[in-house]
Amino acid sequence: MTVQDLFSLDGKVALVTGGGRGIGHTIAAAYLEAGAHVVITGRRKEYLDAAVAAFTDRGLECLAVVADVTQPAGVTHSVAQALDRYGAIDILVNNAGQTWGQATENLPLERWQAVLDVNLTGLFLMAQAVGRHMLARGQGGRIINIASIAGLTAGEPKAAKTIAYNTSKAGVIAFTRTLAREWGRHQVLVNAIAPGWFPTRMAAATIHAHRERLEDRTALGRLGQLDELKGVAIFLAAPASSYITGQTIVVDGGLTL
């Protein structure tokens, strides 16, 4: 197998949740550029439409499905649409996420629950639904969960108090390891990416208020650019990572050092 083959996704089918913007949009673009068919999902039709239009302008075809990952019906609909269009799902990227910043002692239960519903329950529902297809098909597959360095550290309490988000991302890492062990013999590889600080809508307010502090804590002295996530996303989906499962790859410019 040539190096080009090792990193090719030609003909593969990828489903990316939260693919209308930010990290999900970046990963969807990377997969399209690597030759994959891509389905993106999200709750906001306007974000999905804008993403599809941007891809179309570049000559790339992408299917968008409006769906909420916390709702079993929405998950079933997403998977059905992908299978109806392309006949299979080879790669699942669980990217849809939510956060809320508030001191723990004042955090309302409904806010805690909302974050966990998207970041953990939605991830479980999507992995279960796509995993059933992968297991039944018998050709293996790749599941890539988007975690965060907040799941490995105490986060940035001086910048943002996000106990629900941090807890959920630690759960994503544990989920990844557990599912990798359970489905490994079926050649379904399950890994996670833990980004540091990148210019997303979710992180924008914290970056604006604390950019200098965040950059000072990073070994490279700068924050990440979204395109710097493309390589690891392709690696974990491509043949090059065929003997890697249960791992969390940190992409943070050395912040957690």
C-alpha positions, 0 to 999 in steps of 0.5 A, spaced: 500 500 500 502 506 497 503 512 502 497 515 498 493 509 499 494 509 506 491 516 507 485 516 502 478 515 503 476 514 496 469 512 496 468 511 503 462 514 507 462 519 513 457 521 517 459 527 521 454 530 527 454 538 528 457 538 521 454 545 519 460 549 522 466 549 526 470 543 527 465 538 524 465 543 518 472 542 518 472 535 518 467 534 513 471 538 508 477 534 510 473 528 508 470 530 502 477 533 499 480 526 501 475 523 496 469 520 501 462 521 501 459 526 506 453 526 510 453 532 515 447 533 521 445 538 525 439 542 529 440 548 525 438 548 518 441 555 516 448 552 518 447 546 514 445 550 508 451 554 508 456 549 509 453 545 503 453 551 499 460 552 501 462 545 499 458 546 492 462 552 490 468 548 491 465 542 486 464 538 492 457 534 494 455 533 501 448 531 504 445 535 509 440 532 514 437 536 520 436 532 526 437 532 533 442 527 536 439 527 543 432 524 540 432 517 537 428 519 532 433 524 529 438 519 530 434 514 526 433 519 521 440 521 520 442 514 519 437 512 514 438 518 510 445 516 509 444 509 508 439 511 503 443 515 499 450 511 499 448 504 502 453 504 507 456 508 513 464 507 514 466 513 518 462 516 524 464 522 527 461 524 533 462 532 533 456 535 536 457 538 542 454 543 547 457 547 553 455 552 559 459 556 563 457 558 570 459 556 577 458 549 579 454 552 586 449 556 581 449 551 575 441 549 574 440 542 573 437 543 566 443 546 564 447 540 566 442 535 563 442 539 557 450 539 556 450 531 558 444 530 553 448 532 547 455 531 549 454 524 552 447 521 550 447 524 543 454 520 542 451 514 545 445 514 540 449 515 534 455 510 536 449 505 537 445 506 531 451 506 526 455 501 530 449 496 529 450 497 521 457 496 522 457 490 526 451 487 521 455 489 515 461 485 517 466 490 514 469 494 520 468 501 521 471 507 524 468 511 530 471 518 531 469 522 538 471 529 539 473 530 546 477 536 549 483 537 553 477 539 558 476 532 559 483 531 561 485 537 565 481 541 570 479 546 564 480 553 565 477 555 571 479 562 571 477 563 564 470 559 564 467 555 569 464 549 565 464 543 570 458 540 565 462 540 559 469 538 562 465 532 565 462 530 559 468 530 555 472 526 560 466 521 559 467 521 552 474 519 553 472 513 557 466 511 552 471 511 547 476 506 550 470 502 553 467 501 546 474 500 542 475 494 547 467 491 546 467 492 538 475 491 536 474 484 534 469 486 529 474 491 526 470 497 528 476 502 531 474 507 536 478 513 537 477 520 540 480 527 538 481 532 544 482 539 541 485 545 545 483 552 543 481 553 536 477 559 534 470 556 534 463 559 536 463 555 542 470 558 544 469 565 541 467 568 548 473 565 552 478 566 547 476 574 546 477 575 553 483 570 555 487 570 549 493 572 552 493 567 558 491 561 553 497 563 548 502 563 554 500 557 557 501 553 550 508 551 548 507 553 541 505 560 543 499 560 539 492 558 539 490 552 533 487 553 526 481 549 524 485 546 518 490 543 523 485 538 525 484 535 518 490 531 518 488 527 525 481 526 522 483 523 516 489 519 519 484 516 524 479 515 518 484 512 513 488 505 513 494 509 516 491 508 523 488 500 522 492 498 528 490 504 533 484 503 537 481 506 544 486 512 543 485 519 545 489 524 540 491 531 543 491 536 538 493 542 543 499 545 541 502 543 547 497 546 552 497 540 557 504 539 557 
